[in-house]
């Protein structure tokens, strides 16, 4: 893979200049959009448990390197995963499926929903093969249940209501992101609708894989990863995880490690999706940050949105969102910015941050997910 250190310094406002014409990447992108959006995301028998021997390209050494990479950068990796959920929420097919379950857009449900997601991913990073497969079986069954719900439950429009302040924040974010020189809309329209032809498609699964893997590859320093040793192993780990959850090899981002394709997905889908954010996106942002605040209090929705705009997308000046932020929002943002740009360069601080993040999640699991005793 090409030099990731230089990639992290790119200014996304001029991202169109950074995406080179690459015939192989163009073909992969076109095939993913044209074909991947029409194919079911998980075509495997739900009861089938994939064996290691079923994946001829699986490399145990690279998988271990990927797991070691996560252990060294635990705080940064899970910060990236959380921010990728915020960005990914602007894509309507996936958001449509989540909203219909009733578990993703309400404050009272979001804590347990996304704490559970974090624990699933932690299992994938830290457990042995059999435990990972067993856990992924649970996730695949949840996907199947969500698809069945999609066909029987309409979007609960009565739940998607914003107050005046939320409307202002949504408009500010959209206006800030519109400064990026990229398409104004996700094209074709059919791949960014609340009524997709295929609720969870290969494209949808790939965009999920992109959220977990791609942002760390494109913006390692933005999340506090100042040493990218082992990142190829991290990509291979996600190639294997992608295979487990149903992504076909021809679409598997971790298998191909095509950085130009990652930029195309960011430039042509993620950013235009943010430009098309709507009330449902805002409701999701509010719910997920509320949930995480219960065990990571020095975070706020506005601080995370500003981090997304300034530190990831690269819009440094004239942001409309700042005008709406409270002093608490600004303190949260500045602490996060200092953590990723300065403090995480020091191994001791990184160890403390990793340990504290693990402690917070373990405590939240015990408090909110442990079986109630009578």
C-alpha positions, 0 to 999 in steps of 0.5 A: 500500500502507498505511503499512508503518512502522505495520504493523511496530510491531504486537504479533502477540500481539494480532494478531486485533485488527489484522486488519480485516474486509475483504470483498475480502481475506476472499474472496481468502483463502477462494478460496485455501484452498478452490480454491488447495489443490486446484490444481496449483502449476505448470500450465505446460509445463515447456519453455515459456519465458515472455516479458515480453510474456506478462505485460501488467501487468509494469512494468520501472520497478517491477522495477528499484525492487525490485532496487534495494531488495534491493541496499540491504538485501541482508543484511536481505532474506536474513536475512528469507528464512532466517527465513521458511524456519524458519517455513515448515518448520512447514507440513507439505505443503511439508515433506513434499515436501522431506523425501522428496527426502532433501536437506533434513533431513540435516545432510550435505545441508543446506549444499549444498541451501540454499546452492543456494537462496540462489544461485537467489534471488540470480540472480533479484534480480541477473540479466537477464531471460534468465538469470532465466528460465533459472534458474527453468526449473531450479527448475521441473524440480526441483519436478517431480522432487520431485513425482514423488519424493513419489508413490514415496518414503515419508517416511523416519521413521527419519531423524526422531529427536530427542534429549532436548535437541531434544525440550525445545527443540521443546516450549519453542518450541511453548509460547511460540508458543501465547501468541499469540491465534490459532487453535490449528490450521491449518484445514481440516486437509487443507491442513496434512498430510503427505499432501496431495491435491496435493503442490505446490499453488497454495496451497503456491506462494503460501505460498512467495511469502509467505515470500519477500515477505510477511515483509518487507512485514509486519515490515521493521524486525524484519529491519533495514529502516528505510527502506521506499522501494522496497518496492512495487517489491519486491512487484512483482518478486515478482509477476513471479517468482511468475508465472514459477514458476507462480502464477495471477494470481488468487492472486498476492500481489505482484500484489494487494498486499493487506496484510490478506490477508498478515496473514490468512496469517500469523495463520491459517496460519503461527502455527498451523503453528508451534503444530503443529510436530513432530519433522520440523520440528525435524529441519529446523531443526537441518539448515538452521541447521547448514548455514548455520553453516558459512559464517555461524558467529555463528548458532545454531538457538536464537538464530534461534528466539528471534529468531523468537519475540521479534523477529518474533512479538513474545513478549517476556517469559516465554519458555521457550526462553531457559531452554534457551539456552547463553551462545553462543546468547545472544551470537548472539541479542544480536548479531543483535538489535543488528544489526537494531535499531540498526546497520543504520540506519547506511548505512556499517554496512549497506554493510559487512553487505551486502558481508560477507554477499555475500562469505560466500556467494561463498566458500561457493559456491567451497568447497562447490559448485565442481566438483572438480578432479582 
